[in-house]
Amino acid sequence: MDFEVSEELKMIVDTVAEFRRREMQPLEANFLKAGELPIPEREALEAKARDKGLWALEVPEEDGGAGLGLLPCALINAELAKCAIPFAFGGTPEPLLNFATPEQREKYYFPVIRGERRSCYAFTEPDAGSDVQGIKTRAVRDGDDWVLNGTKIYITDAHRADHAFVFAVTEPGKGAKGGISCFIVDYDAPGFKLGKRIRTMGDDRDPYELILDDCRVPAENLLGPLGYAFTLGDDQLTHGRVVLASVCLGLAARSIEIATDWARQRKTFGRLIGEYGAIQNFLADSSVELQAAEGLVLKAAWMHDNGKKIRTEAHAAKLYATEMAQRVTDRCIQVLGGIGYTLDSPVQSMWRHARVKRIGHGTTEINRWMIARAMLREQN
Ligand SMILES: Cc1cc2nc3c(=O)[nH]c(=O)nc-3n(C[C@H](O)[C@H](O)[C@H](O)COP(=O)(O)OP(=O)(O)OC[C@H]3O[C@@H](n4cnc5c(N)ncnc54)[C@H](O)[C@@H]3O)c2cc1C
Protein backbone atom coordinates (compact mmCIF):
# COMPACT_ATOMS: atom_id res chain seq x y z
CA MET A 1 0.00 0.00 0.00
CA ASP A 2 1.23 3.44 -0.90
CA PHE A 3 -0.55 6.53 0.40
CA GLU A 4 2.13 8.87 -0.93
CA VAL A 5 0.27 11.92 -2.23
CA SER A 6 1.50 12.96 -5.68
CA GLU A 7 2.45 16.58 -6.41
CA GLU A 8 -0.57 16.82 -8.69
CA LEU A 9 -2.95 15.59 -5.98
CA LYS A 10 -1.34 17.95 -3.42
CA MET A 11 -2.14 20.81 -5.77
CA ILE A 12 -5.77 19.69 -6.10
CA VAL A 13 -6.18 19.38 -2.32
CA ASP A 14 -4.55 22.82 -1.88
CA THR A 15 -7.04 24.26 -4.38
CA VAL A 16 -9.89 22.71 -2.39
CA ALA A 17 -8.46 24.08 0.87
CA GLU A 18 -8.26 27.53 -0.70
CA PHE A 19 -11.86 27.19 -1.96
CA ARG A 20 -13.02 26.24 1.53
CA ARG A 21 -11.19 29.18 3.16
CA ARG A 22 -12.17 31.84 0.63
CA GLU A 23 -15.65 30.77 -0.47
CA MET A 24 -17.13 28.64 2.32
CA GLN A 25 -15.72 29.89 5.63
CA PRO A 26 -17.17 33.43 5.19
CA LEU A 27 -20.66 31.83 5.00
CA GLU A 28 -20.18 29.66 8.09
CA ALA A 29 -21.22 32.11 10.84
CA ASN A 30 -24.60 32.85 9.20
CA PHE A 31 -25.07 29.17 8.42
CA LEU A 32 -24.62 28.29 12.10
CA LYS A 33 -27.17 30.90 13.21
CA ALA A 34 -29.76 30.05 10.54
CA GLY A 35 -29.18 26.27 10.62
CA GLU A 36 -29.12 26.14 6.84
CA LEU A 37 -27.53 27.53 3.71
CA PRO A 38 -30.24 29.08 1.50
CA ILE A 39 -30.51 27.25 -1.86
CA PRO A 40 -29.46 30.33 -3.94
CA GLU A 41 -26.25 30.60 -1.85
CA ARG A 42 -25.63 26.87 -2.23
CA GLU A 43 -26.11 27.16 -5.98
CA ALA A 44 -23.75 30.14 -6.15
CA LEU A 45 -21.14 28.10 -4.26
CA GLU A 46 -21.63 25.20 -6.67
CA ALA A 47 -21.23 27.57 -9.64
CA LYS A 48 -17.95 28.92 -8.19
CA ALA A 49 -16.68 25.36 -7.67
CA ARG A 50 -17.54 24.52 -11.24
CA ASP A 51 -15.73 27.60 -12.55
CA LYS A 52 -12.62 26.39 -10.74
CA GLY A 53 -12.90 22.92 -12.31
CA LEU A 54 -13.99 21.38 -8.99
CA TRP A 55 -16.77 19.39 -10.60
CA ALA A 56 -17.48 15.80 -11.72
CA LEU A 57 -14.33 14.80 -9.89
CA GLU A 58 -14.88 11.04 -9.90
CA VAL A 59 -16.19 10.92 -13.47
CA PRO A 60 -13.82 9.34 -16.04
CA GLU A 61 -12.05 11.91 -18.21
CA GLU A 62 -13.52 10.45 -21.41
CA ASP A 63 -16.99 11.29 -20.01
CA GLY A 64 -16.04 14.88 -19.23
CA GLY A 65 -14.92 14.50 -15.61
CA ALA A 66 -11.68 14.86 -13.68
CA GLY A 67 -11.09 11.09 -13.48
CA LEU A 68 -10.05 11.08 -9.82
CA GLY A 69 -10.15 7.89 -7.75
CA LEU A 70 -11.70 7.33 -4.34
CA LEU A 71 -8.47 8.15 -2.45
CA PRO A 72 -8.16 11.68 -3.91
CA CYS A 73 -11.89 12.18 -3.35
CA ALA A 74 -11.55 11.06 0.29
CA LEU A 75 -8.85 13.70 0.85
CA ILE A 76 -11.01 16.33 -0.86
CA ASN A 77 -14.12 15.43 1.20
CA ALA A 78 -12.09 15.57 4.40
CA GLU A 79 -10.86 19.04 3.47
CA LEU A 80 -14.36 20.34 2.63
CA ALA A 81 -15.80 18.94 5.87
CA LYS A 82 -13.56 21.25 7.91
CA CYS A 83 -16.26 23.83 7.24
CA ALA A 84 -19.51 23.25 9.18
CA ILE A 85 -21.56 23.73 5.99
CA PRO A 86 -22.22 20.27 4.52
CA PHE A 87 -21.07 20.63 0.92
CA ALA A 88 -19.81 18.36 -1.83
CA PHE A 89 -18.68 19.20 -5.34
CA GLY A 90 -21.41 18.24 -7.81
CA GLY A 91 -21.49 16.67 -11.23
CA THR A 92 -20.79 13.10 -10.16
CA PRO A 93 -23.67 10.84 -11.20
CA GLU A 94 -25.07 8.19 -8.92
CA PRO A 95 -22.70 5.15 -9.03
CA LEU A 96 -25.75 2.96 -9.72
CA LEU A 97 -25.57 4.32 -13.27
CA ASN A 98 -22.55 2.08 -13.87
CA PHE A 99 -25.31 -0.39 -14.74
CA ALA A 100 -27.14 1.98 -17.10
CA THR A 101 -28.04 1.24 -20.72
CA PRO A 102 -26.62 3.60 -23.39
CA GLU A 103 -30.02 5.37 -23.54
CA GLN A 104 -30.11 5.75 -19.75
CA ARG A 105 -26.60 7.17 -19.82
CA GLU A 106 -27.69 9.82 -22.35
CA LYS A 107 -30.75 10.75 -20.32
CA TYR A 108 -29.51 10.48 -16.72
CA TYR A 109 -25.70 10.22 -16.58
CA PHE A 110 -24.37 12.94 -18.88
CA PRO A 111 -26.93 15.62 -17.84
CA VAL A 112 -25.73 15.27 -14.20
CA ILE A 113 -22.14 15.78 -15.35
CA ARG A 114 -23.22 18.86 -17.31
CA GLY A 115 -25.01 20.19 -14.21
CA GLU A 116 -28.44 19.97 -15.85
CA ARG A 117 -30.00 17.30 -13.60
CA ARG A 118 -29.80 16.04 -10.03
CA SER A 119 -30.87 12.76 -8.47
CA CYS A 120 -31.71 11.18 -5.13
CA TYR A 121 -31.43 7.62 -3.81
CA ALA A 122 -34.65 6.12 -2.43
CA PHE A 123 -34.37 2.86 -0.54
CA THR A 124 -35.61 3.46 3.00
CA GLU A 125 -39.29 3.10 3.94
CA PRO A 126 -41.28 3.55 7.15
CA ASP A 127 -41.00 -0.21 7.87
CA ALA A 128 -37.57 -0.94 6.41
CA GLY A 129 -34.20 0.72 6.88
CA SER A 130 -31.45 -1.66 7.99
CA ASP A 131 -33.60 -4.60 6.97
CA VAL A 132 -33.39 -3.74 3.30
CA GLN A 133 -35.22 -6.85 2.20
CA GLY A 134 -38.27 -5.68 4.13
CA ILE A 135 -39.21 -2.93 1.66
CA LYS A 136 -42.85 -2.91 0.62
CA THR A 137 -42.89 -0.53 -2.35
CA ARG A 138 -44.30 -2.67 -5.12
CA ALA A 139 -43.71 -2.45 -8.87
CA VAL A 140 -46.10 -4.32 -11.18
CA ARG A 141 -45.67 -4.60 -14.94
CA ASP A 142 -48.56 -3.14 -16.98
CA GLY A 143 -48.01 -3.22 -20.73
CA ASP A 144 -44.98 -1.07 -21.58
CA ASP A 145 -44.93 0.46 -18.09
CA TRP A 146 -44.19 -0.43 -14.52
CA VAL A 147 -46.67 0.85 -11.92
CA LEU A 148 -45.13 1.70 -8.54
CA ASN A 149 -46.90 2.09 -5.20
CA GLY A 150 -45.29 2.89 -1.87
CA THR A 151 -43.68 5.53 0.33
CA LYS A 152 -39.98 6.26 0.76
CA ILE A 153 -38.70 8.23 3.76
CA TYR A 154 -35.54 10.11 4.82
CA ILE A 155 -34.51 10.80 1.22
CA THR A 156 -31.60 13.25 1.11
CA ASP A 157 -31.61 15.91 -1.61
CA ALA A 158 -35.08 14.82 -2.75
CA HIS A 159 -36.24 18.47 -2.84
CA ARG A 160 -33.57 19.40 -5.41
CA ALA A 161 -33.73 16.28 -7.59
CA ASP A 162 -35.10 15.72 -11.09
CA HIS A 163 -35.21 11.94 -10.83
CA ALA A 164 -35.05 9.32 -8.08
CA PHE A 165 -33.50 5.86 -7.99
CA VAL A 166 -36.37 3.94 -6.42
CA PHE A 167 -36.05 0.38 -5.11
CA ALA A 168 -39.21 -1.74 -5.32
CA VAL A 169 -40.36 -5.34 -5.00
CA THR A 170 -40.96 -6.91 -8.41
CA GLU A 171 -41.34 -10.49 -7.23
CA PRO A 172 -42.65 -10.92 -3.67
CA GLY A 173 -41.02 -13.61 -1.57
CA LYS A 174 -37.71 -13.67 -3.46
CA GLY A 175 -36.05 -10.87 -1.48
CA ALA A 176 -32.55 -9.88 -2.57
CA LYS A 177 -32.21 -12.95 -4.77
CA GLY A 178 -34.43 -11.98 -7.69
CA GLY A 179 -37.19 -10.00 -5.95
CA ILE A 180 -36.05 -6.34 -5.71
CA SER A 181 -35.47 -4.02 -8.69
CA CYS A 182 -34.36 -0.43 -9.17
CA PHE A 183 -36.26 2.11 -11.28
CA ILE A 184 -35.31 5.57 -12.43
CA VAL A 185 -38.36 7.68 -11.66
CA ASP A 186 -38.65 11.12 -13.26
CA TYR A 187 -40.18 13.74 -11.03
CA ASP A 188 -42.82 14.50 -13.68
CA ALA A 189 -43.93 10.86 -13.87
CA PRO A 190 -47.70 10.49 -13.30
CA GLY A 191 -48.38 9.46 -9.68
CA PHE A 192 -45.03 10.69 -8.29
CA LYS A 193 -45.06 13.26 -5.48
CA LEU A 194 -42.41 14.87 -3.29
CA GLY A 195 -43.76 14.36 0.25
CA LYS A 196 -43.14 16.30 3.43
CA ARG A 197 -39.82 17.61 4.68
CA ILE A 198 -38.67 15.57 7.68
CA ARG A 199 -37.26 17.95 10.27
CA THR A 200 -34.11 16.61 11.91
CA MET A 201 -31.58 17.68 14.56
CA GLY A 202 -28.95 18.24 11.83
CA ASP A 203 -28.19 21.62 10.29
CA ASP A 204 -29.34 21.89 6.68
CA ARG A 205 -30.21 19.14 4.23
CA ASP A 206 -33.30 17.73 5.95
CA PRO A 207 -34.48 14.63 4.09
CA TYR A 208 -37.93 14.24 2.49
CA GLU A 209 -40.65 11.70 1.85
CA LEU A 210 -41.36 10.43 -1.66
CA ILE A 211 -44.83 9.17 -2.52
CA LEU A 212 -45.53 6.75 -5.35
CA ASP A 213 -49.26 6.48 -5.97
CA ASP A 214 -49.90 4.35 -9.08
CA CYS A 215 -46.76 5.97 -10.42
CA ARG A 216 -46.14 4.99 -14.06
CA VAL A 217 -42.60 4.43 -15.23
CA PRO A 218 -41.70 3.28 -18.75
CA ALA A 219 -40.19 -0.21 -18.94
CA GLU A 220 -36.87 1.22 -20.19
CA ASN A 221 -36.42 2.95 -16.81
CA LEU A 222 -35.64 -0.34 -15.10
CA LEU A 223 -31.98 0.01 -14.04
CA GLY A 224 -29.83 -3.11 -14.12
CA PRO A 225 -31.14 -6.67 -14.11
CA LEU A 226 -34.73 -7.32 -13.06
CA GLY A 227 -34.86 -8.55 -9.47
CA TYR A 228 -31.19 -7.98 -8.66
CA ALA A 229 -31.09 -4.31 -7.65
CA PHE A 230 -29.89 -5.36 -4.24
CA THR A 231 -26.44 -6.10 -5.64
CA LEU A 232 -26.31 -2.71 -7.42
CA GLY A 233 -27.39 -0.97 -4.21
CA ASP A 234 -24.76 -2.84 -2.26
CA ASP A 235 -21.94 -1.54 -4.48
CA GLN A 236 -23.30 1.98 -4.18
CA LEU A 237 -23.50 1.71 -0.39
CA THR A 238 -19.93 0.35 -0.16
CA HIS A 239 -18.60 3.32 -2.09
CA GLY A 240 -20.81 5.73 -0.11
CA ARG A 241 -19.51 4.35 3.19
CA VAL A 242 -15.95 5.42 2.37
CA VAL A 243 -17.15 8.84 1.19
CA LEU A 244 -19.11 9.29 4.40
CA ALA A 245 -16.17 8.14 6.54
CA SER A 246 -13.88 10.66 4.82
CA VAL A 247 -16.26 13.50 5.76
CA CYS A 248 -15.86 12.42 9.40
CA LEU A 249 -12.08 12.99 9.14
CA GLY A 250 -12.70 16.65 8.33
CA LEU A 251 -15.29 17.10 11.08
CA ALA A 252 -12.84 15.75 13.65
CA ALA A 253 -9.79 17.63 12.31
CA ARG A 254 -11.46 21.05 12.45
CA SER A 255 -12.98 20.36 15.89
CA ILE A 256 -9.56 19.40 17.25
CA GLU A 257 -8.05 22.56 15.72
CA ILE A 258 -10.69 24.76 17.39
CA ALA A 259 -10.37 22.98 20.76
CA THR A 260 -6.56 23.16 20.68
CA ASP A 261 -6.63 26.91 19.94
CA TRP A 262 -9.02 27.39 22.85
CA ALA A 263 -6.83 25.34 25.20
CA ARG A 264 -3.94 27.69 24.32
CA GLN A 265 -5.80 30.84 25.32
CA ARG A 266 -8.51 30.03 27.93
CA LYS A 267 -7.39 30.48 31.54
CA THR A 268 -8.99 29.09 34.71
CA PHE A 269 -7.55 29.35 38.22
CA GLY A 270 -4.73 31.45 36.77
CA ARG A 271 -3.53 28.78 34.33
CA LEU A 272 -4.19 27.92 30.70
CA ILE A 273 -6.63 25.01 30.50
CA GLY A 274 -4.15 23.36 28.10
CA GLU A 275 -1.86 22.88 31.11
CA TYR A 276 -4.34 20.53 32.79
CA GLY A 277 -3.90 16.78 32.23
CA ALA A 278 -7.65 16.30 31.72
CA ILE A 279 -7.65 18.67 28.74
CA GLN A 280 -4.40 17.25 27.36
CA ASN A 281 -5.92 13.75 27.43
CA PHE A 282 -8.95 14.99 25.47
CA LEU A 283 -6.67 16.48 22.81
CA ALA A 284 -4.19 13.59 22.62
CA ASP A 285 -6.85 10.86 22.48
CA SER A 286 -8.70 12.81 19.78
CA SER A 287 -5.58 13.26 17.68
CA VAL A 288 -4.62 9.57 17.91
CA GLU A 289 -8.15 8.39 17.07
CA LEU A 290 -8.30 10.74 14.08
CA GLN A 291 -5.02 9.29 12.76
CA ALA A 292 -6.33 5.74 13.22
CA ALA A 293 -9.49 6.62 11.28
CA GLU A 294 -7.41 8.21 8.51
CA GLY A 295 -5.52 4.94 8.19
CA LEU A 296 -8.73 2.90 7.76
CA VAL A 297 -10.32 5.35 5.31
CA LEU A 298 -7.23 5.76 3.13
CA LYS A 299 -6.62 2.00 3.12
CA ALA A 300 -10.17 1.27 1.90
CA ALA A 301 -9.97 4.04 -0.73
CA TRP A 302 -6.52 2.91 -1.91
CA MET A 303 -7.68 -0.70 -2.22
CA HIS A 304 -10.72 0.41 -4.22
CA ASP A 305 -8.56 2.45 -6.59
CA ASN A 306 -6.31 -0.56 -7.06
CA GLY A 307 -9.17 -2.80 -8.16
CA LYS A 308 -9.66 -4.71 -4.91
CA LYS A 309 -13.00 -5.57 -3.24
CA ILE A 310 -13.48 -3.42 -0.15
CA ARG A 311 -16.75 -4.59 1.36
CA THR A 312 -15.36 -5.32 4.84
CA GLU A 313 -12.80 -2.50 4.69
CA ALA A 314 -15.59 -0.03 3.86
CA HIS A 315 -17.66 -1.26 6.82
CA ALA A 316 -14.60 -0.91 9.09
CA ALA A 317 -13.73 2.59 7.86
CA LYS A 318 -17.32 3.77 8.18
CA LEU A 319 -17.81 2.22 11.62
CA TYR A 320 -14.62 3.58 13.13
CA ALA A 321 -14.56 7.02 11.47
CA THR A 322 -18.17 7.86 12.34
CA GLU A 323 -17.85 6.73 15.97
CA MET A 324 -14.49 8.54 16.18
CA ALA A 325 -16.01 11.79 14.87
CA GLN A 326 -18.78 11.55 17.48
CA ARG A 327 -16.34 11.01 20.36
CA VAL A 328 -13.93 13.67 19.13
CA THR A 329 -16.54 16.39 18.51
CA ASP A 330 -18.06 15.62 21.91
CA ARG A 331 -14.70 15.92 23.69
CA CYS A 332 -13.95 19.14 21.82
CA ILE A 333 -17.24 20.64 23.03
CA GLN A 334 -16.13 19.68 26.54
CA VAL A 335 -12.78 21.46 26.06
CA LEU A 336 -14.62 24.58 24.85
CA GLY A 337 -17.01 24.54 27.83
CA GLY A 338 -20.14 26.69 27.52
CA ILE A 339 -19.04 28.41 24.34
CA GLY A 340 -18.88 25.03 22.63
CA TYR A 341 -22.59 24.52 23.20
CA THR A 342 -23.63 27.83 21.63
CA LEU A 343 -24.87 28.06 18.06
CA ASP A 344 -21.82 30.22 17.24
CA SER A 345 -19.61 27.17 17.65
CA PRO A 346 -18.96 25.07 14.50
CA VAL A 347 -18.20 22.13 16.80
CA GLN A 348 -21.78 21.69 18.05
CA SER A 349 -22.99 21.64 14.44
CA MET A 350 -20.31 19.09 13.58
CA TRP A 351 -21.31 16.96 16.58
CA ARG A 352 -24.86 16.82 15.17
CA HIS A 353 -23.50 16.15 11.69
CA ALA A 354 -21.40 13.28 13.04
CA ARG A 355 -24.46 11.89 14.82
CA VAL A 356 -26.33 11.06 11.63
CA LYS A 357 -23.26 9.51 10.07
CA ARG A 358 -23.63 6.70 12.61
CA ILE A 359 -27.10 5.94 11.19
CA GLY A 360 -27.03 6.38 7.39
CA HIS A 361 -25.38 3.96 4.93
CA GLY A 362 -25.68 1.13 7.45
CA THR A 363 -25.82 1.85 11.17
CA THR A 364 -22.84 1.19 13.42
CA GLU A 365 -24.51 -2.03 14.57
CA ILE A 366 -25.06 -3.26 11.01
CA ASN A 367 -21.43 -2.42 10.14
CA ARG A 368 -20.23 -4.46 13.13
CA TRP A 369 -22.54 -7.32 12.19
CA MET A 370 -21.22 -7.39 8.60
CA ILE A 371 -17.57 -7.34 9.75
CA ALA A 372 -18.18 -10.17 12.22
CA ARG A 373 -20.09 -12.21 9.64
CA ALA A 374 -17.19 -11.93 7.20
CA MET A 375 -14.75 -12.97 9.96
CA LEU A 376 -16.85 -15.98 10.93
CA ARG A 377 -17.25 -17.04 7.31
CA GLU A 378 -13.47 -16.94 6.88
CA GLN A 379 -12.92 -19.23 9.87
CA ASN A 380 -15.36 -21.92 8.66
C1 LIG B 1 -30.76 12.46 7.77
C2 LIG B 1 -30.97 11.13 7.11
C3 LIG B 1 -30.77 11.01 5.74
C4 LIG B 1 -31.02 9.80 5.08
N1 LIG B 1 -30.88 9.72 3.71
C5 LIG B 1 -31.31 8.59 3.08
C6 LIG B 1 -31.36 8.55 1.63
O1 LIG B 1 -30.98 9.50 0.94
N2 LIG B 1 -31.86 7.43 1.04
C7 LIG B 1 -32.28 6.34 1.76
O2 LIG B 1 -32.71 5.35 1.16
N3 LIG B 1 -32.24 6.34 3.13
C8 LIG B 1 -31.77 7.44 3.79
N4 LIG B 1 -31.74 7.47 5.17
C9 LIG B 1 -32.21 6.31 5.92
C10 LIG B 1 -31.11 5.56 6.64
O3 LIG B 1 -30.33 4.85 5.70
C11 LIG B 1 -31.80 4.63 7.68
O4 LIG B 1 -32.36 5.47 8.68
C12 LIG B 1 -30.84 3.63 8.27
O5 LIG B 1 -30.50 2.66 7.30
C13 LIG B 1 -31.42 2.92 9.50
O6 LIG B 1 -32.68 2.40 9.22
P1 LIG B 1 -33.91 2.69 10.23
O7 LIG B 1 -33.98 4.15 10.48
O8 LIG B 1 -35.11 2.02 9.65
O9 LIG B 1 -33.52 2.00 11.58
P2 LIG B 1 -33.75 0.43 11.93
O10 LIG B 1 -33.28 -0.40 10.83
O11 LIG B 1 -35.15 0.25 12.37
O12 LIG B 1 -32.79 0.27 13.17
C14 LIG B 1 -33.13 0.67 14.50
C15 LIG B 1 -32.01 0.25 15.43
O13 LIG B 1 -31.88 -1.18 15.43
C16 LIG B 1 -30.54 -1.53 15.12
N5 LIG B 1 -30.54 -2.79 14.36
C17 LIG B 1 -31.29 -3.11 13.28
N6 LIG B 1 -31.00 -4.36 12.86
C18 LIG B 1 -30.01 -4.81 13.66
C19 LIG B 1 -29.25 -6.01 13.74
N7 LIG B 1 -29.42 -7.00 12.87
N8 LIG B 1 -28.31 -6.14 14.72
C20 LIG B 1 -28.12 -5.13 15.61
N9 LIG B 1 -28.79 -3.98 15.60
C21 LIG B 1 -29.72 -3.82 14.64
C22 LIG B 1 -30.01 -0.37 14.28
O14 LIG B 1 -28.59 -0.33 14.29
C23 LIG B 1 -30.64 0.79 15.02
O15 LIG B 1 -29.88 1.07 16.16
C24 LIG B 1 -31.44 8.67 5.85
C25 LIG B 1 -31.61 8.79 7.24
C26 LIG B 1 -31.39 9.99 7.86
C27 LIG B 1 -31.62 10.10 9.35
The ligand as an SDF file (V2000), in Angstrom:
LIG
                    3D

 53 58  0  0  0  0  0  0  0  0999 V2000
  -30.7550   12.4570    7.7660 C   0  0  0  0  0  0  0  0  0  0  0  0
  -30.9690   11.1290    7.1140 C   0  0  0  0  0  0  0  0  0  0  0  0
  -30.7730   11.0130    5.7360 C   0  0  0  0  0  0  0  0  0  0  0  0
  -31.0160    9.7970    5.0850 C   0  0  0  0  0  0  0  0  0  0  0  0
  -30.8830    9.7180    3.7140 N   0  0  0  0  0  0  0  0  0  0  0  0
  -31.3060    8.5910    3.0750 C   0  0  0  0  0  0  0  0  0  0  0  0
  -31.3630    8.5470    1.6340 C   0  0  0  0  0  0  0  0  0  0  0  0
  -30.9810    9.4970    0.9410 O   0  0  0  0  0  0  0  0  0  0  0  0
  -31.8580    7.4280    1.0440 N   0  0  0  0  0  0  0  0  0  0  0  0
  -32.2840    6.3380    1.7550 C   0  0  0  0  0  0  0  0  0  0  0  0
  -32.7120    5.3470    1.1580 O   0  0  0  0  0  0  0  0  0  0  0  0
  -32.2420    6.3410    3.1300 N   0  0  0  0  0  0  0  0  0  0  0  0
  -31.7720    7.4420    3.7920 C   0  0  0  0  0  0  0  0  0  0  0  0
  -31.7390    7.4710    5.1740 N   0  0  0  0  0  0  0  0  0  0  0  0
  -32.2150    6.3080    5.9230 C   0  0  0  0  0  0  0  0  0  0  0  0
  -31.1100    5.5570    6.6390 C   0  0  0  0  0  0  0  0  0  0  0  0
  -30.3320    4.8530    5.6990 O   0  0  0  0  0  0  0  0  0  0  0  0
  -31.8020    4.6300    7.6780 C   0  0  0  0  0  0  0  0  0  0  0  0
  -32.3550    5.4710    8.6830 O   0  0  0  0  0  0  0  0  0  0  0  0
  -30.8370    3.6330    8.2670 C   0  0  0  0  0  0  0  0  0  0  0  0
  -30.4960    2.6580    7.3030 O   0  0  0  0  0  0  0  0  0  0  0  0
  -31.4200    2.9200    9.4980 C   0  0  0  0  0  0  0  0  0  0  0  0
  -32.6800    2.4040    9.2210 O   0  0  0  0  0  0  0  0  0  0  0  0
  -33.9120    2.6880   10.2320 P   0  0  0  0  0  0  0  0  0  0  0  0
  -33.9770    4.1530   10.4800 O   0  0  0  0  0  0  0  0  0  0  0  0
  -35.1090    2.0230    9.6480 O   0  0  0  0  0  0  0  0  0  0  0  0
  -33.5180    2.0020   11.5770 O   0  0  0  0  0  0  0  0  0  0  0  0
  -33.7540    0.4320   11.9350 P   0  0  0  0  0  0  0  0  0  0  0  0
  -33.2770   -0.4020   10.8260 O   0  0  0  0  0  0  0  0  0  0  0  0
  -35.1540    0.2480   12.3720 O   0  0  0  0  0  0  0  0  0  0  0  0
  -32.7880    0.2660   13.1740 O   0  0  0  0  0  0  0  0  0  0  0  0
  -33.1320    0.6700   14.4960 C   0  0  0  0  0  0  0  0  0  0  0  0
  -32.0100    0.2480   15.4320 C   0  0  0  0  0  0  0  0  0  0  0  0
  -31.8760   -1.1840   15.4350 O   0  0  0  0  0  0  0  0  0  0  0  0
  -30.5370   -1.5320   15.1230 C   0  0  0  0  0  0  0  0  0  0  0  0
  -30.5400   -2.7890   14.3610 N   0  0  0  0  0  0  0  0  0  0  0  0
  -31.2900   -3.1110   13.2800 C   0  0  0  0  0  0  0  0  0  0  0  0
  -31.0020   -4.3550   12.8610 N   0  0  0  0  0  0  0  0  0  0  0  0
  -30.0060   -4.8070   13.6640 C   0  0  0  0  0  0  0  0  0  0  0  0
  -29.2460   -6.0150   13.7370 C   0  0  0  0  0  0  0  0  0  0  0  0
  -29.4180   -7.0020   12.8690 N   0  0  0  0  0  0  0  0  0  0  0  0
  -28.3130   -6.1370   14.7220 N   0  0  0  0  0  0  0  0  0  0  0  0
  -28.1190   -5.1320   15.6050 C   0  0  0  0  0  0  0  0  0  0  0  0
  -28.7930   -3.9840   15.6030 N   0  0  0  0  0  0  0  0  0  0  0  0
  -29.7160   -3.8150   14.6420 C   0  0  0  0  0  0  0  0  0  0  0  0
  -30.0050   -0.3730   14.2810 C   0  0  0  0  0  0  0  0  0  0  0  0
  -28.5860   -0.3300   14.2920 O   0  0  0  0  0  0  0  0  0  0  0  0
  -30.6380    0.7890   15.0170 C   0  0  0  0  0  0  0  0  0  0  0  0
  -29.8750    1.0660   16.1610 O   0  0  0  0  0  0  0  0  0  0  0  0
  -31.4440    8.6690    5.8480 C   0  0  0  0  0  0  0  0  0  0  0  0
  -31.6110    8.7850    7.2450 C   0  0  0  0  0  0  0  0  0  0  0  0
  -31.3870    9.9940    7.8560 C   0  0  0  0  0  0  0  0  0  0  0  0
  -31.6160   10.0950    9.3500 C   0  0  0  0  0  0  0  0  0  0  0  0
  1  2  1  0
  2  3  1  0
  2 52  2  0
  3  4  2  0
  4  5  1  0
  4 50  1  0
  5  6  2  0
  6  7  1  0
  6 13  1  0
  7  8  2  0
  7  9  1  0
  9 10  1  0
 10 11  2  0
 10 12  1  0
 12 13  2  0
 13 14  1  0
 14 15  1  0
 14 50  1  0
 15 16  1  0
 16 17  1  0
 16 18  1  0
 18 19  1  0
 18 20  1  0
 20 21  1  0
 20 22  1  0
 22 23  1  0
 23 24  1  0
 24 25  2  0
 24 26  1  0
 24 27  1  0
 27 28  1  0
 28 29  2  0
 28 30  1  0
 28 31  1  0
 31 32  1  0
 32 33  1  0
 33 34  1  0
 33 48  1  0
 34 35  1  0
 35 36  1  0
 35 46  1  0
 36 37  1  0
 36 45  1  0
 37 38  2  0
 38 39  1  0
 39 40  1  0
 39 45  2  0
 40 41  1  0
 40 42  2  0
 42 43  1  0
 43 44  2  0
 44 45  1  0
 46 47  1  0
 46 48  1  0
 48 49  1  0
 50 51  2  0
 51 52  1  0
 52 53  1  0
M  END
$$$$
